[in-house]
Amino acid sequence: MELNVIGAKPVTVSEAVFGKEFREDLVHQVVVAYRNAGRAGTKAQKTRSEVNGTTKKSKKQKGGGARHGALKAPIFVGGGVTFAAKPRSFEQKINRKMFRGAMASILSELNRQERIVVVDSIGVEQPKTQQMVARLAELKASGRVVVVTENASEPLYLAARNIPYLQVVDVAALDPVTLVGADKVVATVDSIKRIEEWLA
């Protein structure tokens, strides 16, 4: 199959990467796993054994109402937590084949919905926000835009960093969450070929 390139001849790409059937279940699983891998999992609470305080019996056994020992018990204010949360990992195992399949599925759906804009080059050589804004307007790319290049240069990154909802990534840093949330994906021909090599 072919992808239209603005300002150049169409580029031939693999049907397995840009024409694949959309697998919602697979994409959902990979996106959830990717987001969970970024969770800190550092929540920590103290049990009654970890709360600082005495374990001495708080009052005499009889004549004072309810019988109780230490004030570090969970029923008292300032006491420990019954099922205290401890640091944990939210990581889910996703094998390489599943990840690549989900990425190809997302790219294929973006292509079907005409949300991928392929260009010969981004055309921003200087770190000027004005140049980037003009280029995006020329490409009719609005909303949440992801610019994908083979290697994101510093001038391109600097030109884009002050524009809201615009993200510049290279192929090595491409992830499913970024692609799913994009209204438009502006990619260079070189990055398309690199993605094809990676996912084919």
C-alpha positions in Angstrom: 0.0 0.0 0.0 1.0 3.6 -0.4 0.9 6.7 1.9 0.6 10.1 0.3 3.5 12.5 1.1 2.9 16.2 1.1 5.3 17.8 -1.4 6.7 14.5 -2.7 5.8 11.3 -4.4 3.9 8.6 -2.3 5.8 6.2 -0.2 5.2 2.4 -0.3 4.6 0.9 3.1 3.8 -2.5 4.5 0.2 -3.6 4.8 1.0 -5.4 8.0 2.0 -2.1 9.7 -0.3 0.5 8.2 -3.2 -1.6 6.9 -3.8 -4.0 9.8 -7.2 -4.8 11.3 -7.9 -2.8 14.5 -7.7 -4.9 17.7 -9.4 -2.9 20.4 -8.8 -5.6 23.1 -5.1 -5.8 22.4 -4.6 -2.0 22.2 -6.5 -1.6 25.5 -4.4 -4.2 27.2 -1.1 -2.6 26.0 -2.2 1.0 26.8 -3.2 0.0 30.4 0.0 -1.9 30.9 2.1 1.0 29.6 0.4 3.5 31.9 0.6 1.1 34.9 4.4 0.7 34.3 4.7 4.5 34.9 2.9 4.4 38.3 5.2 5.0 41.3 3.5 2.6 43.7 5.1 4.3 46.7 2.0 4.6 48.9 2.9 3.5 52.5 0.9 3.3 55.7 1.9 2.1 59.2 0.5 -1.0 60.9 0.0 -1.0 64.7 3.5 -2.6 65.1 5.1 0.4 63.2 3.3 3.3 64.9 5.5 5.1 67.4 4.1 4.8 70.9 4.0 2.6 74.0 2.4 -0.8 74.2 1.5 -0.3 77.8 -2.0 -1.1 78.8 -3.9 2.3 78.5 -6.1 1.8 81.6 -7.0 -0.8 84.2 -8.7 -3.9 83.1 -11.9 -3.4 85.1 -14.2 -0.5 86.0 -13.4 1.7 83.0 -15.9 0.5 80.4 -14.5 -1.4 77.4 -11.4 -3.4 78.1 -8.4 -2.6 75.9 -4.6 -2.7 75.8 -2.3 -0.4 73.8 -3.6 2.8 72.1 -1.7 1.9 68.9 -4.7 -0.4 67.9 -6.5 0.6 64.6 -9.7 1.5 66.4 -8.0 4.5 68.0 -7.2 7.9 66.4 -3.5 7.9 65.8 -3.3 4.1 65.8 -2.1 1.9 63.0 -4.0 1.0 59.9 -5.6 -2.4 59.7 -4.6 -3.5 56.2 -1.8 -1.0 55.7 -0.8 -0.2 52.1 2.9 -0.9 51.3 5.1 0.0 48.3 4.3 -2.2 45.3 4.8 -2.5 41.6 1.9 -2.1 39.2 3.9 -3.6 36.3 2.1 -6.0 33.9 3.9 -8.3 31.6 3.4 -7.5 27.9 5.6 -9.5 25.5 7.3 -7.9 22.5 4.9 -9.4 19.9 1.8 -8.0 21.7 3.4 -4.5 22.0 4.4 -4.4 18.3 1.0 -5.7 17.3 -0.8 -3.0 19.3 1.4 -0.3 17.8 0.7 -1.5 14.2 -3.0 -1.7 15.0 -3.0 1.9 16.3 -1.0 3.2 13.3 -3.4 1.4 10.9 -6.4 2.9 12.5 -4.8 6.4 12.4 -4.2 5.9 8.7 -7.7 4.7 8.0 -9.1 7.8 9.8 -6.6 10.0 7.8 -5.0 11.3 11.0 -1.4 10.6 9.7 0.2 13.4 7.7 3.4 12.3 6.0 5.9 15.0 4.9 9.3 14.8 3.3 10.7 16.9 6.2 9.3 19.0 9.0 10.9 22.2 7.5 11.9 23.8 10.8 15.6 24.5 10.9 15.7 27.2 13.5 14.4 27.2 17.1 11.6 29.6 16.2 8.1 28.9 17.6 6.7 31.1 14.8 8.1 28.8 12.1 6.6 25.7 13.8 3.2 27.4 14.1 3.3 28.3 10.4 4.3 24.8 9.4 1.5 23.2 11.4 -1.0 25.6 9.9 0.3 24.8 6.4 -0.2 21.1 7.1 -3.7 21.7 8.7 -2.6 20.0 11.9 -4.5 21.2 14.9 -5.6 19.9 18.3 -3.3 17.4 20.0 -0.4 17.0 17.4 2.4 14.5 17.6 5.5 15.2 15.4 7.5 12.0 14.7 11.0 12.2 13.3 13.8 9.7 13.0 16.0 11.8 15.4 14.4 14.8 17.0 16.8 17.7 16.6 17.3 20.4 19.3 16.1 23.3 17.1 12.9 21.3 16.3 12.3 20.6 20.0 12.9 24.2 21.0 10.6 25.5 18.3 7.8 23.2 19.6 8.1 23.3 23.3 6.0 26.5 23.8 3.1 25.3 21.7 0.2 23.8 23.7 -0.7 20.1 23.0 2.3 19.6 20.6 4.7 16.8 21.3 7.9 16.0 19.4 9.2 12.5 19.6 11.6 10.3 17.7 10.8 6.8 16.6 12.7 5.2 19.5 10.5 7.1 22.0 7.2 6.4 20.3 4.6 4.8 22.7 1.0 3.7 22.4 -0.5 6.3 24.9 0.9 9.2 22.8 -0.4 7.8 19.6 -3.9 7.0 21.0 -4.3 10.5 22.3 -3.2 12.3 19.1 -5.6 14.1 16.9 -3.0 14.3 14.2 0.4 12.6 13.7 2.9 14.4 11.5 5.6 12.0 10.5 8.6 12.3 8.1 9.2 9.7 5.4 12.4 8.6 7.2 10.5 8.0 10.4 7.8 6.0 8.5 10.4 3.8 7.1 12.1 3.4 10.5 8.7 2.5 12.0 8.1 -0.1 9.3 11.5 -1.7 9.9 10.7 -1.8 13.6 7.2 -3.3 13.4 7.2 -5.4 10.2 
